[in-house]
C-alpha cells in the first residue's frame, strides 16, 4: 500500500487556503457591520457602503459553502 504524498499535500494545501479565505471573508463581513454600528453611534452617516460590503462578504461565504456541499453531494 502506497500513499500518494503529492496528492495528499495538494489536498491539504487547497483545504487550508480555502479555509483561511472563508475565515477572512467572514471577518471582513463582521468588520463591515461593526463599522456601520460605529458610524451610526458617531452620527457620521448610515454606513451603507460598509453594510453592502459586509453583505457581499457573507454572500460569498454562503456561495463557497454551497459550492462545497454541491461538490460533496454530486
Buried (B, 14 or more C-beta within 10 A) or exposed (E): EEEEEEEEEEEEEEEEEEEEEBEEBBEBBEBBBEBBEEBEEEEEEEBEEBBEBBEBBBEBBEEBEEEEEEEEEE
